[in-house]
Amino acid sequence: MNLSERGKRNVRIRWNRIHQKEIDYIRKNLDKTFNFKSRLCGYLAGDGNILTANSKTCTHYTIRFFPDHYSLIKPFKEAFIKTYNKNPKVKKLKNYYFITIDSKPIVYDLLSLVEFGTSNWSIPNKILTNDKNKIEWLRAFFDAEAHIHEKYIRIQSVNGKGLKQVKELLNQFSINSKIYEYVPKNKKWNKVYILNILRKKDKINYLKLIGFNHTIKLKKLNKNLDFALNKAAVA
């Protein structure tokens, strides 16, 4: 065995030890971390992705999250550390933050639960075993994807199947929503699906039962509902 081959063998052994340590931690804490893992899946479905070493754009197994506000860094990192005992790297870019970590066992663990990707994300029913886990997923997903308007809370996606799952999950908390379809004039663009929470009652239920970690969205929803309630009182 020459030096090059010996060096490669030593690297493989070292990485195998690291991976086995990560696998052992995941197995040992499997049932204890479903709520945090639900949060991770919600964030990654909204503003994240997972790359595998056999993809064209990546030579590593990588988890990436792109929050638009610093208030999402803490809940994402907390969930990652609690679930996998690893601390992701955070980088500030121009209009958003970039949170990333490389780990083959973690990528495999997440992909064993559910699909990710703009067109393919879905709800990880395997771990949404109680209301707490469902709330964690919804709050994280809405943190990443929701737009708060005076008249509605809106989610927009090209993934119609995924939005229907979100609607069904909201229904479990007595939060009614409606889904609309929009077909762009440009035929090269995908059909867009829009989920709206419209009624004041449903927006209040969302605020009380689900809420936001995203401080700007939380403040905006509170402000809109306070205005609506004061207007109704005057009328």
Secondary structure, DSSP 4 states (H G I P E B T S, - for coil): --HHHHHHHHHHHHHHHHHHHHHHHHHHTGGG-HHHHHHHHHHHHHHEEEE-TTSTT-SS-EEEE--SSGGGHHHHHHHHHHHHS---EEEE-SSSEEEEEE-HHHHHHHHTT---STTT----TTT--SHHHHHHHHHHHHHHH-EE-SS-EEEEES-HHHHHHHHHHHHTTT---EEEEE--SSTTSPPEEEEEE-SHHHHHHHHHHT--S-HHHHHHHHHHHHHHHHHHHH-
